């Protein structure tokens, strides 16, 4: 009997967390913009390439 309350509570907490994340991160309810480093495909490719070669940061940022 207690299991249904536990499972329901866990499911509800995941639903609340999902909605909160969606509103804050994707809908930007508090304002702000997505940083260029997140939306710039070239930056991600350079970062991935440097991680493969053992560098922690892109070479042009050193």
C-alpha positions, 0 to 999 in steps of 0.5 A, a space after each residue: 500500500 505504501 509503495 503506490 504512494 512512494 511511486 506516485 511521489 517519485 513520479 510527481 517529483 520527476 514531473 515537477 523537476 521536468 517542468 521547472 527545467 523546461 521553464 527555466 532553461 528552455 523558455 528562459 522565464 528569468 530572461 537571458 540568452 544562450 551563450 555563444 559557446 553553447 550555440 556555436 557549432 564551430 566552438 564545439 568541434 574545436 573543443 572536441 578536437 582538442 579534448 581528443 588530443 589531450 588539451 583541456 582548452 581550445 588552443 586559441 584560449 590559452 
